[in-house]
């Protein structure tokens, strides 16, 4: 067995005995993923549409009110919400009180006629006081629909003025043959990879995993400085082994700790009765994990090469891990716009790791993770190479 | 006898500070060589270059004929290093520490296991071999520190101030171990600033100060080099003035004075001419009641060569 492997095995034994790597690598991220999911998970779920339950009371039963019902059914078919029809307002009220639904739409009799006669048709949204977010989303959907209604009304009125006609259902029908289809359509956009988002549970599981990964790999990389401080480095340097074996041993341990930590977290958070996170195609996730760990080893190796003591390196590493984590969006998702922060975020491995997982969302194939994997490997290569040169020079001193 | 170590013209500077300046010496098989000097004299820098931890600015180190360099592993398996500070893993057991370093030196299997047991016996830790080092006393840790250096049966054992901070009992055990290893044929390079250790252990000594070897040789050679003589004090009654006059005629005696029932004599090789000195005093009518011989020590040599005390 090579000297590097011997050093890695010895260090692994030491880390297992002091338990610190176990706490930082597995316990802390798992607990924090639970906590973050409890605190913020529902927000994520609401924004991605999961768990929205609405009712519909259509007292109008006109072609136009049926179009609105049809729009909601299409959204339901996409898994964003569920819609239940009620015969009257009282039954919908009871459903809210029984926590069956979060809100319901009430379309009064005469709604359809109001649209075509350019009147003031109204869709009322009644929500559960305990589900304000869901109610607000329901109101937003109705508002979007009303914008379409107003646009159609404007078109009808303009045509009537130009042609000096009376606005009647027959007139409207003569414009398109079907007044309802002329006015409304519902379209679901397929979001691009850049704006895909993970569900709350997966997001925080992944975020905590990549955040604590940097602390975990530190235990491996900082071993070199600890050997220096504790005097054992002199013995390693005196032994008939190459200097790079010493650095290699530390890098192997850092990589092993990182992979063990990440794999444990991926598996543990995927268990249905724990967090039930959906990480995506396993091979794609494995690529991201390996590349993410390598980037963390590279960056922390660079930190170790610049520090004078293990304590100094630990402090410096913690600051860098937190800054990169915040910038990479592990505590809160950052926007994907054109602002400076959105650009800076991709200077962190954290953002690329999260991006890679988002690319794997919605049952995407493993190849979807390749761009992010490539970016992570670039991080690993650049920082690792500089760190290696500096550490080797340090060992020559 | 074969030279195991040949250090030739070693030079090392750290910035403007010249730490080692032209250090040269050899150590033969079975010889214990002492590098004696105060703190900061260049002892540790010298052995760092000899052990291949530090690259010299100039000069060459050869161990068993192999050139030692930080950039090569050649010859390093012939060197056993015992650093001044403890270089052991406190969260491993003694056996695990030995096994780890043994594997780095290419040992394995039953060879490693049996040699580990052997070394544990030599350093007196066989019964505590599976305890974590955290639970060891300071002396036990020191012994393990030495044991790791011995494990792979090196041709050259380098001990850098191995008794610093050690209790007298452990210190004696360490010195006895070094004597035994030397007897078994191992070449030993021993650095210390304790004069008595160098005198007890070393066949030859180099006195180093401010990065330069001031003198080297056997203790006797060093003493002669600086003109130091044995001091003999004889307590006696009788005609001491006549006795002193008679003693001055003995070959090797450079000075003989009397005072208060005592004769003070400076002589070469007191051990060889002491019988004649005593005979002369008796012949002069003196009655001898006591004899004390003080041989010149390395402390005195060091003082003479450097103008300062060894522990400055």
Interface residues (C-beta under 8 A of the other chain):
Chain A: X1 X3 X6 X10 X13 X14 X17 X18 X230 X231 X232 X234 X235 X236 X237 X238 X239 X240 X241 X242 X243 X396 X397
Chain B: X48 X51 X52 X53 X54 X55 X70 X73 X76 X77 X79 X81 X83 X85 X86 X87 X88 X89 X91 X92 X96 X100 X101 X103 X104 X105 X106 X148
